[in-house]
């Protein structure tokens, strides 16, 4: 009788353990599925944005790369990297700068840099950004970062620069409250201007405008600041570096106003 009771107790206990193991197995399966689904979604998102991620253990010099990071670096998915392996991919002309910035990052400085990679015979542009995790003594122990393929953007910038050089067009942006001007100073020689000259304000630019058109210039400029987004469109003479005047055509408009309707930013050519 006692033996039968003991057997039943053991069987119930065994079945209970089996049920617990089954529930644990189901829970682990569910969590694994969720993790895999989350990783798949992350991989898809990174592929869409051409942005890969990586984790680097400094002590072991081991770098885990996401699927998109492997793709950008021209590696098989799942490849483990190292600093030396990644540095070997950097374009020879950029390698010293990247190495210097990485060493500075290990000493606590920010790392956010655009440079070229050599993937086989192909050259691509990437942006890399890194954050470090420090130990109690302040030494770096772990790093995480992103790598983004920006080749298309760089090619677009190059094509725009070539177009600007051919057409002699300068894109400009103005912060209207401060009247600060921003433009590609590298294009100023196309208008016979000195890139090193202080032309960063409307006042400085106006000093270059021919006296006969200076009044009309400011009249049109003030009109373009009024509500309704009127266009600043004017042909006028601008004094070159050699003292000669050259006719140019400027177009622009306000693209941002404050909540009170005051002009804040204008752009043009």
C-alpha positions in Angstrom: 0.0 0.0 0.0 2.7 2.4 1.0 4.7 1.4 -2.1 1.7 2.2 -4.4 1.3 5.6 -2.6 5.0 6.3 -3.1 4.8 5.4 -6.8 1.8 7.7 -7.3 3.6 10.5 -5.6 6.7 10.1 -7.7 4.6 9.9 -10.9 2.7 13.1 -10.0 6.0 14.8 -9.1 7.6 13.6 -12.3 4.6 14.8 -14.3 4.8 18.2 -12.5 8.4 18.5 -13.5 7.5 17.6 -17.1 4.8 20.3 -17.1 7.2 22.8 -15.7 9.8 21.9 -18.3 7.2 22.1 -21.1 6.1 25.5 -20.0 9.8 26.6 -19.7 10.5 25.2 -23.2 7.4 27.0 -24.6 8.5 30.3 -22.9 12.0 30.0 -24.3 10.7 29.2 -27.7 8.4 32.2 -27.6 11.2 34.5 -26.4 13.6 33.1 -29.1 11.0 33.7 -31.7 10.5 37.3 -30.5 14.2 37.9 -30.4 14.6 36.5 -33.9 11.7 38.5 -35.2 13.1 41.6 -33.6 16.5 41.0 -35.1 14.9 40.4 -38.5 13.0 43.7 -38.2 16.2 45.5 -37.1 18.2 44.0 -40.0 15.5 45.2 -42.5 15.4 48.7 -41.0 19.2 48.9 -41.2 19.3 47.7 -44.8 16.7 50.3 -45.7 18.7 53.1 -44.1 22.1 51.7 -45.2 23.1 51.9 -41.5 24.9 49.1 -39.8 25.8 48.7 -36.1 28.7 47.0 -34.3 29.7 46.2 -30.7 33.4 46.1 -29.8 35.0 44.4 -26.8 38.2 46.3 -26.3 39.9 43.7 -24.0 39.5 40.8 -26.5 39.7 43.0 -29.6 36.5 41.4 -30.9 33.9 43.2 -32.9 30.3 41.9 -33.5 28.8 43.3 -36.7 25.2 43.5 -37.7 24.1 42.1 -41.0 24.1 45.5 -42.7 27.5 46.4 -41.2 28.9 43.2 -42.7 27.3 44.2 -46.0 28.8 47.6 -46.0 32.2 46.3 -45.1 32.0 43.6 -47.8 32.0 40.7 -45.3 30.0 37.6 -45.0 27.1 37.9 -42.5 28.2 36.8 -39.1 31.9 37.7 -39.6 33.6 38.8 -36.4 35.8 41.8 -36.9 38.7 43.6 -35.2 40.1 47.1 -35.2 43.0 46.0 -37.4 40.7 44.3 -39.9 38.4 47.3 -40.1 41.3 49.7 -40.4 42.7 47.7 -43.3 39.5 48.6 -45.2 40.0 52.3 -44.8 41.2 54.1 -47.9 45.0 54.6 -47.6 44.6 58.4 -47.9 42.2 58.5 -44.9 43.8 55.8 -42.7 46.1 58.0 -40.6 43.3 60.4 -39.9 40.9 57.6 -38.9 43.5 55.9 -36.7 44.3 59.2 -35.0 40.6 59.9 -34.3 40.1 56.3 -33.0 43.0 56.7 -30.6 41.5 60.0 -29.5 38.2 58.3 -29.0 39.8 55.7 -26.7 40.9 58.7 -24.6 37.4 60.0 -24.3 37.0 62.3 -27.3 34.0 62.1 -29.6 34.3 60.0 -32.8 32.0 61.1 -35.7 33.8 61.0 -39.0 33.2 60.6 -42.7 35.8 58.7 -44.7 36.4 56.3 -47.5 36.6 52.5 -47.5 38.2 50.3 -50.1 35.8 47.3 -50.7 37.7 45.2 -53.2 38.2 47.5 -56.2 35.3 49.7 -55.2 35.6 52.9 -53.1 32.7 53.9 -50.9 32.1 56.7 -48.4 30.9 56.0 -44.9 30.0 57.9 -41.8 31.1 56.2 -38.5 30.0 57.3 -35.1 31.2 55.7 -31.8 30.3 55.8 -28.1 32.5 54.2 -25.4 31.6 52.5 -22.1 34.2 53.3 -19.4 35.3 51.2 -16.4 35.3 52.6 -12.9 38.9 53.7 -13.4 38.0 55.7 -16.5 39.5 53.3 -19.0 37.5 52.2 -22.1 36.1 48.6 -21.9 33.4 48.5 -24.6 32.4 50.5 -27.7 29.3 50.6 -29.8 29.0 52.4 -33.1 27.2 52.8 -36.4 28.5 52.8 -39.9 26.4 54.4 -42.7 27.0 54.1 -46.4 26.8 57.8 -47.6 28.3 57.2 -51.1 25.1 58.4 -52.9 25.1 61.6 -50.8 28.8 62.2 -51.5 28.3 61.6 -55.3 25.4 64.0 -55.2 27.5 66.7 -53.5 30.3 66.1 -56.1 27.8 66.4 -59.0 26.4 69.6 -57.4 29.9 71.1 -57.0 30.7 70.3 -60.6 27.4 71.9 -61.7 28.1 74.9 -59.6 31.6 75.3 -61.1 30.3 75.0 -64.7 27.3 77.3 -64.2 28.9 79.6 -61.6 26.0 79.3 -59.2 26.5 79.8 -55.5 23.9 78.5 -53.1 23.4 80.6 -50.0 21.4 80.6 -46.8 20.8 83.5 -44.4 19.8 83.6 -40.8 17.7 86.7 -41.1 17.7 88.0 -37.5 21.5 88.1 -37.4 21.9 88.6 -41.1 24.5 85.9 -41.1 25.3 84.3 -44.6 26.4 80.8 -45.3 27.6 79.6 -48.6 30.2 77.4 -50.2 33.3 79.6 -50.0 35.1 77.2 -52.4 32.8 78.6 -55.1 33.6 82.3 -54.5 36.5 82.4 -57.0 34.0 81.7 -59.8 32.7 85.2 -59.1 36.1 86.6 -58.7 35.9 86.8 -54.9 38.4 85.9 -52.3 37.3 82.8 -50.2 39.3 84.2 -47.3 37.5 87.5 -47.2 34.8 88.1 -44.5 31.6 87.9 -46.5 29.6 86.2 -43.9 27.0 89.0 -43.3 24.5 90.9 -45.5 26.4 94.1 -44.7 29.7 92.7 -46.0 28.0 91.4 -49.2 26.2 94.8 -49.7 29.6 96.6 -49.6 30.4 94.6 -52.8 27.2 95.7 -54.6 27.6 98.6 -57.1 26.5 101.9 -55.6 24.0 102.4 -58.4 22.2 99.2 -57.4 22.7 99.1 -53.6 19.5 101.0 -52.9 17.4 98.8 -55.1 19.1 95.7 -53.6 18.0 96.6 -50.1 14.5 97.6 -51.3 13.9 94.3 -53.0 15.4 92.4 -50.0 13.1 94.1 -47.5 10.1 93.5 -49.8 11.0 89.8 -49.9 10.8 89.6 -46.1 7.1 90.6 -46.1 4.4 88.0 -45.5 3.2 86.1 -48.6 6.7 84.7 -49.4 7.5 87.1 -52.2 10.6 86.3 -54.3 13.9 88.2 -54.1 14.9 88.4 -57.8 17.5 90.9 -58.9 20.3 91.5 -61.4 23.0 93.7 -60.1 26.7 94.4 -60.4 29.1 92.9 -57.8 32.7 94.1 -57.3 35.3 91.4 -58.0 38.5 90.9 -56.1 40.3 92.8 -58.9 38.1 95.8 -58.5 36.0 95.2 -61.7 32.3 94.9 -61.5 30.4 91.8 -62.9 26.7 91.4 -63.5 25.2 88.6 -61.4 21.6 87.4 -60.9 20.4 86.6 -57.3 17.1 84.8 -56.5 15.9 83.8 -53.0 13.0 83.6 -50.6 12.1 83.1 -47.0 11.6 79.4 -46.1 11.0 79.7 -42.4 9.1 82.2 -40.2 8.5 82.3 -36.5 5.1 81.7 -35.0 4.6 85.5 -35.0 5.3 85.5 -38.8 8.7 87.1 -38.5 11.2 85.8 -41.2 13.9 83.6 -39.8 15.7 81.8 -42.7 16.1 82.5 -46.4 17.8 80.5 -49.1 18.7 81.2 -52.7 21.3 81.3 -55.5 
